[in-house]
Amino acid sequence: MTLERGVARPRPATSGGQGRYRLNPYDGRVTVPTVTEPAHLGGDPPAPSWSELMLRRLGGPLGMHAGSRLVLGPAVILVLATMSWLVLMAHQSYCRQTDPNTSVNAIARLCYTDIPVLYQARGLAEGKVVYVTANWEYPVLTGGFVDVARRITDVLGTPASPDLTPQQVLTNADIFYSVCAFMLFACFLALVVLQRHMGGKRWWATGLMVAVAPVVMAEGLINWDIFAVALTAAAMFAWSRRHPYVSGIFFGLAVAAKLYPLFILGPLLLLCLRSRRLPAFGKLLAAAAITWVAVNAPVFFASPSGWMYFWQFNFDRGADLGSVWYVMSLAGIPVPNPGMWSFLLMVLGCLGIAALVFLAPRRPRVGQVAFLIVALFLIVNKVYSPQYALWMLPLLALARPTWREWAVFNVAEIAYYFAIWGHLAGTLHPGDGGPDRVYWLAVFLRAGVSIWLMIVIGNDMLNPEEDPVREDGVDDPIGGPLDGALDAWSLRFVSAAATSGAPHDSVPTGRVVYGPVDGIDQPPASGPRRALPDDPGTSDGLDQPR
C-alpha cells in the first residue's frame, strides 16, 4: 500500500481470517478484505525513534507483542544498578582487613567505610546494644537497621562477647559489613525501581541517573544512608500515587532513619497551601508524626540518655569536615558559633524558597522544591560527609532529569570524594608544609555546584516553559494530589491587561498581591521544547498521573 499526503489507501490484510481471499457464492467473485491505515496528516510518516532504530539493528522491526521496554526497560536498569553495586563492592574490597596484626590504611586507599569500624569501635562486637549500652550517633531507625545486621552476624559468625579473640572480632566485623552491604543493596534496588516509577514520561533517564551514578559506586557503602534515601523515595512515591496516609508512614520512617526528609515537608506544605490541598497534607503529617513517635518511643523509654545522645551529639558538634565553616577555620578565619550561623542562613534560605513557591507563575513541582531545600541544608550545614551526595542524587533526577546537570553534579562530588581522603591522609599538603588548598577548592567547588543547580532549578520554577519535565505536556509526575491542581493562592504581579474588566480592578497595576489567582491571569502553558532528545520511550500506565 502507498500513502499520499492526507489520503488513506486500502491494502490486503495478511493475518487472521480477514486476510484470506473469499469467494462470493452469489456472483462468483473473489473478494480481498482490506484494512484501513491511518494517513499521516501533513506529509511523510514520522521518523522512527531512537529506540526503534536500535531495536531494528538488533533484530529487525518490532512485532505485535514486542516493545522498546523489552530492551530498554526496567530489567536493564536493574541489571545496570546491580553492576554499579558490584563495582562499589570491588572498590571497597581493597579495605578488607583479614589479619588483626596487619593494618589497612583505608583512607589512603580511598575506600573507607564506617560499617566495620563502628561495629568494633562502639562495642557491638562485645555484645553491646545501640542506645542501651552503646552510644549511637544516628537516629533510631538506622540504629534498628544496624541491630538487625548485628543479630544476623551473631548467627552467621561467632556470637558477640567481650571474650572474643582479635581474629574473631575481625571476622565478625567482616560478616557484619557483608550483611549490611546485602541489605543496603536491596534498598538500592528498591530506590531505582521507585525512581523509575516516579519519572513519568522520562522514566528511563530518572531511573538510569541513579542506577549508574558514579557517586553510588564510590560512596554507597561509606555509611547506612541509602536506607534512609530509599525510605524517602517510598514516601514520595506513595504521595505521587495519592496515598497521603501511606506517604506519611514512610516519611515518619525516613525521618526516624535520617533527619533530612523532615525538611521536605515544609515546601510540600507551601505547595498544598498554594493549591488548596491542605487536607491531603494534613493526613500525611498526622501519619508521619504518629509513625515517628511509635518508632522512637520504645528507645526513649528503654534509654532516655541513649535516645538523647544523637541530638546532643549534633547540637554540640562544631565546624566539621566538608563544610564551608571548616574550610574557613583552616584558612584562619574561624566563625564563632557556626551552628547559629548555619541555622540563620537556613531560615533565610527557607524564606527564599517559600517566596519562589508563591512567586512562580505556575505551581512548582514537588521534585524541584525537595531538591532545593535539601541542597540548601547541605550547603549551610556544619558538616558534609561524602555520602550526603546520595541524599541529593535521586532528588536531582526528579527535579531536572537532564544529563548535563547530572554529570556536573557527579564530577563535583567525586572531586570532593578524592579530596577529603587526600586531606585526611595528608597527601594533599604541599611540600613546604602549608595548607592543602586543593581540599579547600574541592569544598567550594561542591558547594558552588550545588548553588548553581539551585539557580538552574529556580529558573525552571520562574520560567515553566523551560522546565524539561513539563515540556512533555505533564504537570507534576510526583505531585499526587497536586498534579493538575489549579493555583488557588499565590504572590502575583498584576498587569493592566489582567485587571481590566476583572474583579480585581481595585488592585493597582504593577503591584504584588497575595490572594486568589482567579481573574488575575492564567498559568502559562509549557512550550514544546526538547531538552532531552535521547529519551527512549514513554512511560507505561503505572507512571501516568492518577
Protein Blocks (a to p, Z undefined) as FASTA:
>chain_A
ZZdehiacddddfedjklpccddfknopacdddddddddehiacddddfklmmmmmnnop
adfkbcfklmmmmklmmmmmmmmmmmmmmmmmmmpcfbfkbccdfklnopacfklmmmmm
nommnopaehkloccfbdfklmmmmmmmmmmmmmmmccddfkbcfklmmmmmmmmmmmmm
mmmmmmmmmmmmmmmmmnmmmlmmmmmmmmmgmklmmmmmmpmmlmmmmmmmmmmmmmmn
opaklmmmmmmmmmmmomklmmmmmmmmmmmmmnopmmmmmmmmmmmmmmmmmmmmmmmm
mommlmmmmmmmmmmpccdehiaklmmmmnopacehkllmmmmmmmmmmmmmmmmmmmpm
bdcdfklmmmmmmmmmmmmmmbdcfklmmmmmmmmmmmmccfklmmmmmmmmmmmmmmmm
mmmnopmpcfkopacfklmmmmmmmmmmmmmmmmmmmmmmmmmmlpmklmnopablmlmm
mnopacfbdcddddfklmgopaklmpcghiacdddfehkaccdddddddfblmbgbdcdf
klpcZZ
